[in-house]
Amino acid sequence: MAPTLLPEDWALIVVPRRWRRGDVVVVEHPGRPGYEMVKRILAGPGERVGERVLGPDEWWVEGDHPVASTDSRHFGPVRTEALRARVLLVYWPRGRRGLVR
């Protein structure tokens, strides 16, 4: 998720009441149960991604660094139950403290 998040960042995550386009989220990889990744929601239920319209329980997630990211472009949309939490802010290292946008 560079440059939004870097490998040494420590972040606060929350479980939101609802998911929104633009949220940076912790999501379980659909082909590797138990393996969680950080991605950004680019589209939600009923929205169009290319030629595809997402179903009522589908989300399109992508990394901020497209060349080095495994995301919905590779494995397709994820279901709501795969979304675990929203990344709220980085709190360590001190020089990178701030809200995640």
Biopython code that builds the backbone (N, CA, C, O; Angstrom):
import numpy as np
from Bio.PDB.StructureBuilder import StructureBuilder

atoms = [
    (1, "MET", "N", (0.811, -1.196, 0.000)),
    (1, "MET", "CA", (0.000, 0.000, 0.000)),
    (1, "MET", "C", (0.853, 1.258, 0.000)),
    (1, "MET", "O", (0.351, 2.347, 0.279)),
    (2, "ALA", "N", (2.143, 1.121, -0.311)),
    (2, "ALA", "CA", (2.998, 2.302, -0.379)),
    (2, "ALA", "C", (2.449, 3.231, -1.460)),
    (2, "ALA", "O", (1.996, 2.744, -2.496)),
    (3, "PRO", "N", (2.472, 4.503, -1.266)),
    (3, "PRO", "CA", (3.062, 5.253, -0.166)),
    (3, "PRO", "C", (2.119, 5.481, 1.013)),
    (3, "PRO", "O", (2.535, 6.066, 2.013)),
    (4, "THR", "N", (0.857, 5.038, 0.930)),
    (4, "THR", "CA", (-0.085, 5.280, 2.030)),
    (4, "THR", "C", (0.385, 4.608, 3.307)),
    (4, "THR", "O", (0.397, 5.232, 4.368)),
    (5, "LEU", "N", (0.774, 3.338, 3.217)),
    (5, "LEU", "CA", (1.315, 2.595, 4.355)),
    (5, "LEU", "C", (2.646, 1.981, 3.944)),
    (5, "LEU", "O", (2.811, 1.522, 2.814)),
    (6, "LEU", "N", (3.590, 1.981, 4.874)),
    (6, "LEU", "CA", (4.898, 1.386, 4.629)),
    (6, "LEU", "C", (5.066, 0.171, 5.529)),
    (6, "LEU", "O", (4.376, 0.074, 6.544)),
    (7, "PRO", "N", (5.959, -0.764, 5.197)),
    (7, "PRO", "CA", (6.100, -1.996, 5.975)),
    (7, "PRO", "C", (6.352, -1.784, 7.467)),
    (7, "PRO", "O", (5.914, -2.606, 8.272)),
    (8, "GLU", "N", (7.028, -0.733, 7.859)),
    (8, "GLU", "CA", (7.317, -0.533, 9.283)),
    (8, "GLU", "C", (6.252, 0.281, 10.021)),
    (8, "GLU", "O", (6.394, 0.521, 11.220)),
    (9, "ASP", "N", (5.197, 0.707, 9.340)),
    (9, "ASP", "CA", (4.130, 1.478, 9.985)),
    (9, "ASP", "C", (3.309, 0.615, 10.934)),
    (9, "ASP", "O", (3.038, -0.555, 10.664)),
    (10, "TRP", "N", (2.922, 1.221, 12.047)),
    (10, "TRP", "CA", (1.966, 0.618, 12.959)),
    (10, "TRP", "C", (0.693, 1.434, 12.842)),
    (10, "TRP", "O", (0.732, 2.663, 12.885)),
    (11, "ALA", "N", (-0.438, 0.755, 12.696)),
    (11, "ALA", "CA", (-1.680, 1.461, 12.424)),
    (11, "ALA", "C", (-2.785, 1.020, 13.372)),
    (11, "ALA", "O", (-2.795, -0.104, 13.873)),
    (12, "LEU", "N", (-3.721, 1.945, 13.602)),
    (12, "LEU", "CA", (-4.924, 1.661, 14.373)),
    (12, "LEU", "C", (-6.015, 1.270, 13.389)),
    (12, "LEU", "O", (-6.252, 1.976, 12.408)),
    (13, "ILE", "N", (-6.684, 0.142, 13.649)),
    (13, "ILE", "CA", (-7.776, -0.291, 12.788)),
    (13, "ILE", "C", (-9.067, -0.333, 13.588)),
    (13, "ILE", "O", (-9.040, -0.533, 14.802)),
    (14, "VAL", "N", (-10.187, -0.149, 12.921)),
    (14, "VAL", "CA", (-11.504, -0.188, 13.544)),
    (14, "VAL", "C", (-12.440, -0.999, 12.651)),
    (14, "VAL", "O", (-12.218, -1.111, 11.445)),
    (15, "VAL", "N", (-13.477, -1.558, 13.246)),
    (15, "VAL", "CA", (-14.511, -2.238, 12.470)),
    (15, "VAL", "C", (-15.642, -1.230, 12.296)),
    (15, "VAL", "O", (-16.327, -0.895, 13.262)),
    (16, "PRO", "N", (-15.843, -0.742, 11.061)),
    (16, "PRO", "CA", (-16.868, 0.288, 10.845)),
    (16, "PRO", "C", (-18.268, -0.306, 10.757)),
    (16, "PRO", "O", (-18.437, -1.512, 10.576)),
    (17, "ARG", "N", (-19.260, 0.553, 10.888)),
    (17, "ARG", "CA", (-20.642, 0.112, 10.719)),
    (17, "ARG", "C", (-20.970, -0.153, 9.257)),
    (17, "ARG", "O", (-21.790, -1.010, 8.928)),
    (18, "ARG", "N", (-20.300, 0.614, 8.380)),
    (18, "ARG", "CA", (-20.501, 0.404, 6.945)),
    (18, "ARG", "C", (-19.199, 0.670, 6.218)),
    (18, "ARG", "O", (-18.324, 1.377, 6.719)),
    (19, "TRP", "N", (-19.082, 0.097, 5.033)),
    (19, "TRP", "CA", (-17.883, 0.245, 4.208)),
    (19, "TRP", "C", (-18.166, 1.280, 3.142)),
    (19, "TRP", "O", (-19.298, 1.401, 2.674)),
    (20, "ARG", "N", (-17.127, 2.041, 2.749)),
    (20, "ARG", "CA", (-17.296, 3.088, 1.741)),
    (20, "ARG", "C", (-16.147, 3.051, 0.739)),
    (20, "ARG", "O", (-15.033, 2.625, 1.043)),
    (21, "ARG", "N", (-16.464, 3.513, -0.464)),
    (21, "ARG", "CA", (-15.423, 3.654, -1.477)),
    (21, "ARG", "C", (-14.360, 4.604, -0.939)),
    (21, "ARG", "O", (-14.678, 5.649, -0.371)),
    (22, "GLY", "N", (-13.095, 4.234, -1.124)),
    (22, "GLY", "CA", (-11.982, 5.040, -0.636)),
    (22, "GLY", "C", (-11.400, 4.555, 0.676)),
    (22, "GLY", "O", (-10.274, 4.913, 1.021)),
    (23, "ASP", "N", (-12.156, 3.736, 1.423)),
    (23, "ASP", "CA", (-11.638, 3.201, 2.689)),
    (23, "ASP", "C", (-10.412, 2.332, 2.437)),
    (23, "ASP", "O", (-10.385, 1.549, 1.487)),
    (24, "VAL", "N", (-9.398, 2.471, 3.288)),
    (24, "VAL", "CA", (-8.257, 1.554, 3.295)),
    (24, "VAL", "C", (-8.637, 0.466, 4.293)),
    (24, "VAL", "O", (-8.913, 0.756, 5.457)),
    (25, "VAL", "N", (-8.651, -0.785, 3.837)),
    (25, "VAL", "CA", (-9.204, -1.869, 4.648)),
    (25, "VAL", "C", (-8.245, -3.046, 4.774)),
    (25, "VAL", "O", (-7.359, -3.249, 3.944)),
    (26, "VAL", "N", (-8.450, -3.808, 5.832)),
    (26, "VAL", "CA", (-7.813, -5.113, 5.990)),
    (26, "VAL", "C", (-8.803, -6.106, 5.389)),
    (26, "VAL", "O", (-9.967, -6.152, 5.786)),
    (27, "VAL", "N", (-8.332, -6.895, 4.432)),
    (27, "VAL", "CA", (-9.203, -7.823, 3.719)),
    (27, "VAL", "C", (-8.528, -9.186, 3.646)),
    (27, "VAL", "O", (-7.315, -9.281, 3.458)),
    (28, "GLU", "N", (-9.333, -10.246, 3.799)),
    (28, "GLU", "CA", (-8.801, -11.603, 3.684)),
    (28, "GLU", "C", (-8.714, -11.984, 2.203)),
    (28, "GLU", "O", (-9.667, -11.803, 1.444)),
    (29, "HIS", "N", (-7.560, -12.512, 1.813)),
    (29, "HIS", "CA", (-7.353, -12.963, 0.436)),
    (29, "HIS", "C", (-8.345, -14.087, 0.143)),
    (29, "HIS", "O", (-8.418, -15.046, 0.912)),
    (30, "PRO", "N", (-9.119, -13.994, -0.957)),
    (30, "PRO", "CA", (-10.146, -15.008, -1.222)),
    (30, "PRO", "C", (-9.596, -16.408, -1.504)),
    (30, "PRO", "O", (-10.305, -17.395, -1.303)),
    (31, "GLY", "N", (-8.371, -16.510, -1.956)),
    (31, "GLY", "CA", (-7.801, -17.815, -2.261)),
    (31, "GLY", "C", (-6.891, -18.363, -1.176)),
    (31, "GLY", "O", (-6.405, -19.489, -1.283)),
    (32, "ARG", "N", (-6.653, -17.568, -0.119)),
    (32, "ARG", "CA", (-5.747, -17.995, 0.959)),
    (32, "ARG", "C", (-6.373, -17.681, 2.315)),
    (32, "ARG", "O", (-6.021, -16.672, 2.927)),
    (33, "PRO", "N", (-7.280, -18.508, 2.797)),
    (33, "PRO", "CA", (-7.931, -18.250, 4.080)),
    (33, "PRO", "C", (-6.909, -17.984, 5.187)),
    (33, "PRO", "O", (-5.915, -18.698, 5.318)),
    (34, "GLY", "N", (-7.173, -16.950, 5.972)),
    (34, "GLY", "CA", (-6.291, -16.578, 7.062)),
    (34, "GLY", "C", (-5.221, -15.572, 6.671)),
    (34, "GLY", "O", (-4.574, -14.994, 7.544)),
    (35, "TYR", "N", (-5.020, -15.349, 5.363)),
    (35, "TYR", "CA", (-4.016, -14.390, 4.888)),
    (35, "TYR", "C", (-4.698, -13.040, 4.664)),
    (35, "TYR", "O", (-5.557, -12.909, 3.792)),
    (36, "GLU", "N", (-4.311, -12.042, 5.452)),
    (36, "GLU", "CA", (-4.930, -10.726, 5.365)),
    (36, "GLU", "C", (-3.995, -9.721, 4.700)),
    (36, "GLU", "O", (-2.780, -9.753, 4.893)),
    (37, "MET", "N", (-4.589, -8.835, 3.918)),
    (37, "MET", "CA", (-3.850, -7.813, 3.171)),
    (37, "MET", "C", (-4.491, -6.460, 3.449)),
    (37, "MET", "O", (-5.610, -6.389, 3.959)),
    (38, "VAL", "N", (-3.783, -5.393, 3.114)),
    (38, "VAL", "CA", (-4.342, -4.051, 3.210)),
    (38, "VAL", "C", (-4.546, -3.537, 1.796)),
    (38, "VAL", "O", (-3.614, -3.513, 0.993)),
    (39, "LYS", "N", (-5.775, -3.125, 1.497)),
    (39, "LYS", "CA", (-6.140, -2.632, 0.162)),
    (39, "LYS", "C", (-7.104, -1.458, 0.321)),
    (39, "LYS", "O", (-7.583, -1.173, 1.418)),
    (40, "ARG", "N", (-7.378, -0.783, -0.798)),
    (40, "ARG", "CA", (-8.323, 0.328, -0.807)),
    (40, "ARG", "C", (-9.578, -0.107, -1.568)),
    (40, "ARG", "O", (-9.481, -0.726, -2.627)),
    (41, "ILE", "N", (-10.753, 0.217, -1.029)),
    (41, "ILE", "CA", (-12.009, -0.076, -1.717)),
    (41, "ILE", "C", (-12.186, 0.932, -2.854)),
    (41, "ILE", "O", (-12.213, 2.142, -2.628)),
    (42, "LEU", "N", (-12.306, 0.414, -4.077)),
    (42, "LEU", "CA", (-12.514, 1.289, -5.228)),
    (42, "LEU", "C", (-13.953, 1.283, -5.725)),
    (42, "LEU", "O", (-14.384, 2.228, -6.385)),
    (43, "ALA", "N", (-14.700, 0.225, -5.415)),
    (43, "ALA", "CA", (-16.097, 0.157, -5.846)),
    (43, "ALA", "C", (-16.844, -0.810, -4.942)),
    (43, "ALA", "O", (-16.265, -1.746, -4.390)),
    (44, "GLY", "N", (-18.133, -0.567, -4.802)),
    (44, "GLY", "CA", (-18.969, -1.403, -3.948)),
    (44, "GLY", "C", (-20.177, -1.935, -4.684)),
    (44, "GLY", "O", (-20.280, -1.798, -5.903)),
    (45, "PRO", "N", (-21.099, -2.547, -3.944)),
    (45, "PRO", "CA", (-22.278, -3.175, -4.530)),
    (45, "PRO", "C", (-23.023, -2.253, -5.494)),
    (45, "PRO", "O", (-23.309, -1.096, -5.185)),
    (46, "GLY", "N", (-23.328, -2.806, -6.683)),
    (46, "GLY", "CA", (-24.091, -2.067, -7.686)),
    (46, "GLY", "C", (-23.249, -1.156, -8.565)),
    (46, "GLY", "O", (-23.752, -0.624, -9.554)),
    (47, "GLU", "N", (-21.987, -0.964, -8.229)),
    (47, "GLU", "CA", (-21.132, -0.089, -9.029)),
    (47, "GLU", "C", (-20.481, -0.869, -10.170)),
    (47, "GLU", "O", (-20.350, -2.092, -10.112)),
    (48, "ARG", "N", (-20.080, -0.142, -11.197)),
    (48, "ARG", "CA", (-19.488, -0.747, -12.388)),
    (48, "ARG", "C", (-17.965, -0.664, -12.311)),
    (48, "ARG", "O", (-17.398, 0.380, -11.990)),
    (49, "VAL", "N", (-17.323, -1.786, -12.612)),
    (49, "VAL", "CA", (-15.864, -1.856, -12.743)),
    (49, "VAL", "C", (-15.593, -2.418, -14.122)),
    (49, "VAL", "O", (-15.771, -3.614, -14.352)),
    (50, "GLY", "N", (-15.162, -1.566, -15.047)),
    (50, "GLY", "CA", (-14.995, -1.999, -16.430)),
    (50, "GLY", "C", (-16.336, -2.407, -16.991)),
    (50, "GLY", "O", (-17.273, -1.609, -17.008)),
    (51, "GLU", "N", (-16.439, -3.647, -17.452)),
    (51, "GLU", "CA", (-17.686, -4.166, -18.033)),
    (51, "GLU", "C", (-18.569, -4.845, -16.991)),
    (51, "GLU", "O", (-19.702, -5.226, -17.285)),
    (52, "ARG", "N", (-18.057, -4.994, -15.792)),
    (52, "ARG", "CA", (-18.753, -5.759, -14.756)),
    (52, "ARG", "C", (-19.495, -4.853, -13.780)),
    (52, "ARG", "O", (-18.982, -3.805, -13.388)),
    (53, "VAL", "N", (-20.705, -5.258, -13.389)),
    (53, "VAL", "CA", (-21.448, -4.585, -12.325)),
    (53, "VAL", "C", (-21.344, -5.470, -11.090)),
    (53, "VAL", "O", (-21.672, -6.655, -11.143)),
    (54, "LEU", "N", (-20.888, -4.900, -9.979)),
    (54, "LEU", "CA", (-20.706, -5.680, -8.754)),
    (54, "LEU", "C", (-22.054, -6.087, -8.163)),
    (54, "LEU", "O", (-23.023, -5.329, -8.198)),
    (55, "GLY", "N", (-22.088, -7.295, -7.623)),
    (55, "GLY", "CA", (-23.297, -7.819, -6.998)),
    (55, "GLY", "C", (-23.571, -7.159, -5.653)),
    (55, "GLY", "O", (-22.781, -6.329, -5.205)),
    (56, "PRO", "N", (-24.672, -7.511, -5.004)),
    (56, "PRO", "CA", (-25.079, -6.858, -3.758)),
    (56, "PRO", "C", (-24.138, -7.087, -2.583)),
    (56, "PRO", "O", (-24.238, -6.383, -1.579)),
    (57, "ASP", "N", (-23.234, -8.047, -2.680)),
    (57, "ASP", "CA", (-22.313, -8.365, -1.585)),
    (57, "ASP", "C", (-20.860, -8.360, -2.065)),
    (57, "ASP", "O", (-20.013, -9.042, -1.489)),
    (58, "GLU", "N", (-20.570, -7.585, -3.127)),
    (58, "GLU", "CA", (-19.228, -7.607, -3.711)),
    (58, "GLU", "C", (-18.540, -6.244, -3.623)),
    (58, "GLU", "O", (-19.172, -5.195, -3.744)),
    (59, "TRP", "N", (-17.222, -6.299, -3.407)),
    (59, "TRP", "CA", (-16.388, -5.104, -3.281)),
    (59, "TRP", "C", (-15.146, -5.269, -4.148)),
    (59, "TRP", "O", (-14.571, -6.355, -4.222)),
    (60, "TRP", "N", (-14.738, -4.188, -4.802)),
    (60, "TRP", "CA", (-13.536, -4.197, -5.631)),
    (60, "TRP", "C", (-12.440, -3.489, -4.851)),
    (60, "TRP", "O", (-12.581, -2.315, -4.508)),
    (61, "VAL", "N", (-11.348, -4.194, -4.567)),
    (61, "VAL", "CA", (-10.245, -3.636, -3.780)),
    (61, "VAL", "C", (-8.954, -3.660, -4.594)),
    (61, "VAL", "O", (-8.677, -4.614, -5.321)),
    (62, "GLU", "N", (-8.176, -2.598, -4.458)),
    (62, "GLU", "CA", (-6.889, -2.529, -5.144)),
    (62, "GLU", "C", (-5.865, -1.897, -4.221)),
    (62, "GLU", "O", (-6.202, -1.113, -3.333)),
    (63, "GLY", "N", (-4.603, -2.252, -4.448)),
    (63, "GLY", "CA", (-3.505, -1.634, -3.726)),
    (63, "GLY", "C", (-3.157, -0.289, -4.344)),
    (63, "GLY", "O", (-3.488, -0.030, -5.501)),
    (64, "ASP", "N", (-2.491, 0.567, -3.576)),
    (64, "ASP", "CA", (-2.113, 1.890, -4.075)),
    (64, "ASP", "C", (-0.909, 1.840, -5.009)),
    (64, "ASP", "O", (-0.616, 2.826, -5.685)),
    (65, "HIS", "N", (-0.209, 0.715, -5.057)),
    (65, "HIS", "CA", (0.965, 0.573, -5.924)),
    (65, "HIS", "C", (0.653, -0.534, -6.931)),
    (65, "HIS", "O", (0.998, -1.694, -6.707)),
    (66, "PRO", "N", (-0.008, -0.174, -8.055)),
    (66, "PRO", "CA", (-0.548, -1.196, -8.956)),
    (66, "PRO", "C", (0.459, -2.176, -9.534)),
    (66, "PRO", "O", (0.094, -3.321, -9.803)),
    (67, "VAL", "N", (1.694, -1.783, -9.733)),
    (67, "VAL", "CA", (2.685, -2.682, -10.325)),
    (67, "VAL", "C", (3.017, -3.841, -9.382)),
    (67, "VAL", "O", (3.296, -4.952, -9.833)),
    (68, "ALA", "N", (2.985, -3.578, -8.075)),
    (68, "ALA", "CA", (3.411, -4.586, -7.101)),
    (68, "ALA", "C", (2.267, -5.077, -6.220)),
    (68, "ALA", "O", (2.512, -5.550, -5.110)),
    (69, "SER", "N", (1.028, -4.976, -6.684)),
    (69, "SER", "CA", (-0.112, -5.312, -5.832)),
    (69, "SER", "C", (-0.909, -6.485, -6.373)),
    (69, "SER", "O", (-1.252, -6.520, -7.555)),
    (70, "THR", "N", (-1.201, -7.439, -5.509)),
    (70, "THR", "CA", (-2.133, -8.514, -5.839)),
    (70, "THR", "C", (-3.475, -8.090, -5.256)),
    (70, "THR", "O", (-3.605, -7.920, -4.044)),
    (71, "ASP", "N", (-4.466, -7.921, -6.115)),
    (71, "ASP", "CA", (-5.735, -7.354, -5.666)),
    (71, "ASP", "C", (-6.866, -7.833, -6.572)),
    (71, "ASP", "O", (-6.717, -8.836, -7.269)),
    (72, "SER", "N", (-7.984, -7.131, -6.568)),
    (72, "SER", "CA", (-9.149, -7.557, -7.345)),
    (72, "SER", "C", (-8.875, -7.665, -8.833)),
    (72, "SER", "O", (-9.598, -8.371, -9.536)),
    (73, "ARG", "N", (-7.858, -6.991, -9.331)),
    (73, "ARG", "CA", (-7.499, -7.141, -10.746)),
    (73, "ARG", "C", (-7.014, -8.558, -11.029)),
    (73, "ARG", "O", (-7.067, -9.013, -12.172)),
    (74, "HIS", "N", (-6.538, -9.265, -9.989)),
    (74, "HIS", "CA", (-6.046, -10.639, -10.128)),
    (74, "HIS", "C", (-7.071, -11.677, -9.683)),
    (74, "HIS", "O", (-7.248, -12.700, -10.344)),
    (75, "PHE", "N", (-7.751, -11.416, -8.556)),
    (75, "PHE", "CA", (-8.660, -12.432, -8.020)),
    (75, "PHE", "C", (-10.129, -12.045, -8.065)),
    (75, "PHE", "O", (-10.970, -12.799, -7.575)),
    (76, "GLY", "N", (-10.463, -10.894, -8.637)),
    (76, "GLY", "CA", (-11.859, -10.475, -8.753)),
    (76, "GLY", "C", (-12.373, -9.817, -7.476)),
    (76, "GLY", "O", (-11.605, -9.567, -6.547)),
    (77, "PRO", "N", (-13.664, -9.542, -7.436)),
    (77, "PRO", "CA", (-14.229, -8.864, -6.260)),
    (77, "PRO", "C", (-14.186, -9.767, -5.030)),
    (77, "PRO", "O", (-14.118, -10.991, -5.137)),
    (78, "VAL", "N", (-14.229, -9.128, -3.855)),
    (78, "VAL", "CA", (-14.291, -9.872, -2.596)),
    (78, "VAL", "C", (-15.681, -9.682, -1.991)),
    (78, "VAL", "O", (-16.362, -8.696, -2.270)),
    (79, "ARG", "N", (-16.084, -10.620, -1.176)),
    (79, "ARG", "CA", (-17.386, -10.550, -0.511)),
    (79, "ARG", "C", (-17.265, -9.751, 0.780)),
    (79, "ARG", "O", (-16.169, -9.600, 1.319)),
    (80, "THR", "N", (-18.361, -9.250, 1.265)),
    (80, "THR", "CA", (-18.373, -8.420, 2.467)),
    (80, "THR", "C", (-17.715, -9.118, 3.647)),
    (80, "THR", "O", (-17.013, -8.472, 4.425)),
    (81, "GLU", "N", (-17.924, -10.420, 3.800)),
    (81, "GLU", "CA", (-17.344, -11.126, 4.947)),
    (81, "GLU", "C", (-15.820, -11.174, 4.907)),
    (81, "GLU", "O", (-15.192, -11.474, 5.922)),
    (82, "ALA", "N", (-15.212, -10.885, 3.756)),
    (82, "ALA", "CA", (-13.752, -10.844, 3.656)),
    (82, "ALA", "C", (-13.177, -9.524, 4.177)),
    (82, "ALA", "O", (-11.987, -9.444, 4.479)),
    (83, "LEU", "N", (-14.013, -8.494, 4.282)),
    (83, "LEU", "CA", (-13.562, -7.199, 4.810)),
    (83, "LEU", "C", (-13.506, -7.303, 6.333)),
    (83, "LEU", "O", (-14.515, -7.597, 6.974)),
    (84, "ARG", "N", (-12.340, -7.067, 6.905)),
    (84, "ARG", "CA", (-12.134, -7.253, 8.345)),
    (84, "ARG", "C", (-12.187, -5.955, 9.149)),
    (84, "ARG", "O", (-12.824, -5.897, 10.201)),
    (85, "ALA", "N", (-11.510, -4.908, 8.647)),
    (85, "ALA", "CA", (-11.414, -3.662, 9.413)),
    (85, "ALA", "C", (-10.983, -2.535, 8.494)),
    (85, "ALA", "O", (-10.472, -2.764, 7.398)),
    (86, "ARG", "N", (-11.200, -1.304, 8.964)),
    (86, "ARG", "CA", (-10.742, -0.117, 8.237)),
    (86, "ARG", "C", (-9.507, 0.421, 8.944)),
    (86, "ARG", "O", (-9.465, 0.485, 10.173)),
    (87, "VAL", "N", (-8.500, 0.807, 8.164)),
    (87, "VAL", "CA", (-7.291, 1.400, 8.732)),
    (87, "VAL", "C", (-7.593, 2.871, 8.981)),
    (87, "VAL", "O", (-7.906, 3.617, 8.053)),
    (88, "LEU", "N", (-7.495, 3.282, 10.245)),
    (88, "LEU", "CA", (-7.882, 4.638, 10.628)),
    (88, "LEU", "C", (-6.707, 5.606, 10.615)),
    (88, "LEU", "O", (-6.788, 6.689, 10.034)),
    (89, "LEU", "N", (-5.607, 5.204, 11.267)),
    (89, "LEU", "CA", (-4.465, 6.111, 11.345)),
    (89, "LEU", "C", (-3.177, 5.356, 11.583)),
    (89, "LEU", "O", (-3.178, 4.228, 12.077)),
    (90, "VAL", "N", (-2.065, 6.003, 11.219)),
    (90, "VAL", "CA", (-0.729, 5.490, 11.509)),
    (90, "VAL", "C", (-0.264, 6.177, 12.779)),
    (90, "VAL", "O", (-0.330, 7.401, 12.884)),
    (91, "TYR", "N", (0.212, 5.391, 13.754)),
    (91, "TYR", "CA", (0.692, 6.010, 14.990)),
    (91, "TYR", "C", (2.181, 5.791, 15.238)),
    (91, "TYR", "O", (2.746, 6.380, 16.160)),
    (92, "TRP", "N", (2.826, 4.949, 14.424)),
    (92, "TRP", "CA", (4.269, 4.748, 14.566)),
    (92, "TRP", "C", (4.860, 4.411, 13.207)),
    (92, "TRP", "O", (4.267, 3.604, 12.492)),
    (93, "PRO", "N", (5.960, 4.964, 12.818)),
    (93, "PRO", "CA", (6.853, 5.857, 13.558)),
    (93, "PRO", "C", (6.277, 7.275, 13.686)),
    (93, "PRO", "O", (5.415, 7.693, 12.913)),
    (94, "ARG", "N", (6.780, 7.982, 14.674)),
    (94, "ARG", "CA", (6.237, 9.307, 14.993)),
    (94, "ARG", "C", (6.202, 10.249, 13.796)),
    (94, "ARG", "O", (5.254, 11.019, 13.642)),
    (95, "GLY", "N", (7.203, 10.198, 12.968)),
    (95, "GLY", "CA", (7.265, 11.089, 11.814)),
    (95, "GLY", "C", (6.182, 10.840, 10.773)),
    (95, "GLY", "O", (5.965, 11.682, 9.901)),
    (96, "ARG", "N", (5.493, 9.692, 10.848)),
    (96, "ARG", "CA", (4.432, 9.363, 9.894)),
    (96, "ARG", "C", (3.056, 9.373, 10.530)),
    (96, "ARG", "O", (2.087, 8.959, 9.894)),
    (97, "ARG", "N", (2.942, 9.834, 11.769)),
    (97, "ARG", "CA", (1.639, 9.868, 12.445)),
    (97, "ARG", "C", (0.619, 10.646, 11.648)),
    (97, "ARG", "O", (0.924, 11.702, 11.093)),
    (98, "GLY", "N", (-0.598, 10.121, 11.590)),
    (98, "GLY", "CA", (-1.667, 10.836, 10.926)),
    (98, "GLY", "C", (-2.769, 9.911, 10.420)),
    (98, "GLY", "O", (-2.623, 8.688, 10.399)),
    (99, "LEU", "N", (-3.870, 10.529, 10.016)),
    (99, "LEU", "CA", (-4.991, 9.782, 9.479)),
    (99, "LEU", "C", (-4.634, 9.165, 8.140)),
    (99, "LEU", "O", (-3.854, 9.732, 7.374)),
    (100, "VAL", "N", (-5.200, 8.013, 7.863)),
    (100, "VAL", "CA", (-5.002, 7.342, 6.582)),
    (100, "VAL", "C", (-6.141, 7.792, 5.667)),
    (100, "VAL", "O", (-7.315, 7.642, 6.007)),
    (101, "ARG", "N", (-5.795, 8.331, 4.531)),
    (101, "ARG", "CA", (-6.824, 8.829, 3.587)),
    (101, "ARG", "C", (-6.812, 8.060, 2.310)),
    (101, "ARG", "O", (-7.605, 8.342, 1.412)),
]
sb = StructureBuilder()
sb.init_structure("model")
sb.init_model(0)
sb.init_chain("A")
sb.init_seg("    ")
for serial, (resi, resn, name, xyz) in enumerate(atoms, 1):
    if name == "N":
        sb.init_residue(resn, " ", resi, " ")
    sb.init_atom(name, np.array(xyz, "f"), 0.0, 1.0, " ", f" {name:<3s}", serial, name[0])
structure = sb.get_structure()
